[in-house]
Amino acid sequence: MRHLMVIIVVAIGFQTASAQLFSKEKIKNLENFDQKTMSWGYYLGFNSYDYKFDYNEITEDIITESSAGFNVGLIGDLRLNDYFNLRLEPGIVFATRNLTFPDPSLTTVAQMEREVTSTYIHVPLLVKFSTKRSNNWKPFIVAGASWSNNLSSNQDNPDDNSTGQFRQTSSVFNYELGIGIDLYLFYFKFSPSIRGVFAMGDELVRDIDSSSPWTGNITSMQSRGLFINFTFQ
C-alpha cells in the first residue's frame, strides 16, 4: 500500500508539472516576467575541470583526473529585446584536479602526482539568445567571455615542483558556450543549463629548472570546464 501511494503521488506530481510546462492549452505562469528591463537571481551548480596540454616534443600525456566541484553565484540580467539578454554572473567556483606526470625519472607517487585544488572568483559576461516562449518553457543558448582569479594558484610561491608545489597563473581569461531552458513556474523562473568554459591562455608557471620533468616539456596548459548550473530568478 505504501509503494502504491508513492507511485500515485509521483504520477500526480508529474502530471501537474507537465500541465504547468508543456500542455497545449494552459495559463502562462509569470506572463510578464521577460518584459522587465532588469532582473536578478542566483545560481547553484556543479563543475568538472581538466587541463589541455600541448608539448614541445611528442611524449606520453600527463593524466588529468577530474573531481566534481561546486559553483555558486549571482545573476544580473539586462533585457535588450525579445530574444537577446546581456548577463553578468559573478560567482565562486571550487574545483579539484589530480595530475599524474609520466616522466621516467619520477619514481615515487609523491613525485609523480599533484593534487591541484582551485578556488576561482569567476566573472562571466554573456549574451543570452532565447527562442520564442512556448507556454511555460523557452530554450536558449549563451555565449561570451569570462575572467577568473584563481585564489589557490601559488603563482608567487618561490618553491616549485621540486619541493612539491605545482604553480599556475592567478588570472585567467576564458570563452564560454552553453545551452539551457527557462521553465516558468508559479512563483519563479527556473533555468537548468550546461556550459563549457575554455581558457584562452597558458596558465602554467614553470619550474626554475628549464629541463624540469614536470614542466620542461609543456608548451601550454589551459583549463577546460564543464558546468551544470541551476538558476533561480
C-alpha positions in Angstrom: 0.0 0.0 0.0 2.9 2.4 0.9 4.5 1.8 -2.5 1.2 2.3 -4.3 0.7 5.6 -2.6 4.2 6.8 -3.6 3.5 5.8 -7.2 0.2 7.7 -7.1 1.9 10.8 -5.6 4.7 10.8 -8.2 2.2 10.3 -11.0 0.1 13.3 -9.8 3.3 15.4 -9.5 4.5 14.5 -13.0 1.0 15.2 -14.4 0.9 18.6 -12.6 4.4 19.6 -13.8 3.5 18.6 -17.4 0.3 20.6 -17.2 2.3 23.6 -16.0 5.0 23.5 -18.5 4.2 21.6 -21.7 0.4 21.2 -22.3 -1.0 23.0 -25.4 -3.8 24.9 -23.6 -2.9 26.5 -20.3 -2.5 29.7 -18.3 1.0 31.2 -18.6 3.0 31.5 -15.4 4.9 34.8 -14.8 3.5 36.1 -18.1 5.2 39.5 -18.0 8.4 38.3 -16.4 10.5 38.7 -19.5 9.3 42.3 -20.1 11.4 43.6 -17.2 14.4 45.7 -18.2 16.5 44.3 -15.3 16.1 41.1 -13.3 18.1 39.4 -10.7 18.7 35.9 -9.4 21.2 33.3 -8.2 22.6 30.0 -9.4 23.9 26.8 -7.8 25.7 24.1 -9.8 28.4 21.6 -10.3 31.6 21.5 -12.4 34.2 19.2 -13.8 37.6 20.7 -14.7 40.6 19.3 -16.5 43.6 20.6 -18.4 44.5 20.7 -22.1 48.3 20.2 -22.5 50.5 21.0 -25.5 54.0 19.7 -25.6 57.4 20.7 -27.1 58.1 17.1 -28.0 55.8 14.2 -28.6 55.6 12.3 -25.3 53.2 10.3 -23.1 50.3 12.6 -22.0 50.1 13.9 -18.5 47.0 12.3 -17.0 44.4 14.6 -15.6 41.7 13.1 -13.2 38.8 15.4 -12.6 36.6 15.6 -9.5 33.2 17.1 -9.1 33.3 20.7 -8.0 30.7 23.3 -6.8 29.6 26.7 -8.2 27.5 29.4 -6.6 26.9 33.0 -7.7 24.5 35.9 -8.5 22.9 36.9 -11.8 22.2 40.4 -13.2 20.2 40.3 -16.4 19.6 43.2 -18.8 16.9 42.8 -21.4 18.0 44.0 -24.9 14.9 42.9 -26.8 12.6 39.9 -27.0 15.3 37.5 -27.9 18.6 38.9 -26.5 19.7 39.5 -22.9 23.1 40.6 -21.5 24.0 38.7 -18.3 26.6 39.2 -15.6 27.1 36.2 -13.5 29.8 36.7 -10.8 30.4 33.7 -8.6 32.8 31.4 -6.8 33.9 28.1 -8.3 35.6 25.3 -6.4 37.4 22.7 -8.5 39.9 19.8 -7.9 42.2 18.1 -10.4 44.7 15.3 -9.9 47.7 15.2 -12.2 50.0 12.2 -12.9 53.3 13.0 -14.7 54.7 10.2 -16.9 58.4 11.2 -16.9 60.5 8.1 -16.1 62.8 10.0 -13.8 59.9 10.3 -11.4 59.9 7.1 -9.4 57.6 7.7 -6.3 54.0 8.5 -6.0 54.9 11.8 -4.3 57.0 12.8 -7.3 54.5 11.7 -10.0 51.3 13.0 -8.6 50.0 16.5 -7.8 46.6 17.5 -6.4 45.5 20.8 -7.8 42.8 22.5 -5.8 41.5 25.7 -7.2 39.1 28.4 -5.9 38.1 30.8 -8.6 36.4 34.2 -8.4 34.6 33.7 -11.7 33.0 36.7 -13.6 31.3 35.8 -16.9 29.7 38.4 -19.2 27.4 36.6 -21.5 24.9 37.2 -24.3 21.8 35.0 -24.0 19.8 34.3 -27.1 16.3 32.8 -26.5 13.7 31.4 -28.8 10.1 32.5 -28.7 8.4 31.4 -25.5 6.1 28.3 -25.8 3.6 28.0 -22.9 5.8 27.9 -19.8 9.2 27.0 -21.3 11.8 28.6 -23.6 15.1 27.2 -24.8 18.2 29.4 -25.0 21.9 29.5 -25.8 24.6 31.6 -24.1 28.0 32.7 -25.3 30.6 35.2 -24.0 33.8 35.7 -22.1 34.8 35.4 -18.5 37.6 36.3 -16.2 38.7 34.0 -13.4 41.0 34.8 -10.5 42.5 31.6 -9.0 43.0 32.2 -5.3 44.9 28.9 -5.0 47.3 29.5 -7.9 50.6 29.5 -5.9 51.9 31.9 -8.7 54.1 33.9 -6.3 55.3 30.9 -4.3 59.2 30.7 -4.7 59.0 26.9 -4.3 58.2 24.7 -7.3 57.6 21.1 -8.2 61.0 20.1 -6.9 59.6 20.7 -3.4 56.1 19.5 -4.2 54.5 22.9 -5.3 52.5 22.9 -8.5 52.0 26.5 -9.7 49.6 28.2 -12.2 48.8 31.8 -13.0 46.2 33.5 -10.9 44.4 35.4 -13.7 42.7 33.5 -16.5 40.5 34.7 -19.4 38.0 32.3 -20.9 35.3 31.9 -23.5 32.1 30.2 -22.7 29.3 28.4 -24.7 26.2 26.8 -23.3 22.6 25.8 -23.8 19.6 25.6 -21.4 15.9 26.0 -20.9 13.8 28.5 -19.0 10.9 26.9 -17.1 8.3 29.3 -15.8 6.8 28.1 -12.6 4.2 29.7 -10.4 6.5 31.8 -8.3 9.8 32.0 -10.1 11.7 31.1 -13.3 13.9 28.0 -13.0 16.6 27.5 -15.6 18.9 24.4 -15.8 21.8 24.8 -18.2 25.0 23.1 -19.3 28.1 25.2 -20.3 31.6 24.7 -21.5 34.3 27.1 -20.1 37.7 27.2 -22.1 40.8 29.1 -21.0 42.4 31.3 -23.8 45.9 31.5 -22.5 48.7 29.5 -20.9 48.2 29.1 -17.2 51.4 27.2 -16.2 54.0 28.8 -14.0 57.1 26.8 -14.9 59.7 25.4 -12.6 63.1 27.1 -12.1 64.9 24.3 -13.9 64.2 24.6 -17.6 64.6 20.8 -18.0 62.2 20.0 -15.2 60.5 16.6 -15.5 57.2 18.3 -14.5 57.1 21.4 -16.7 60.1 21.4 -19.0 58.3 19.8 -22.0 55.0 21.7 -21.7 54.3 24.4 -24.3 50.9 25.4 -22.8 48.4 24.3 -20.2 44.8 25.5 -20.4 41.8 24.8 -18.2 38.6 23.3 -19.6 35.5 23.1 -17.5 32.0 21.7 -17.8 29.4 23.5 -15.7 25.9 22.3 -14.9 24.0 25.3 -13.3 20.5 25.6 -11.8 19.3 29.2 -12.0 16.5 30.8 -9.9 15.1 34.2 -10.8 
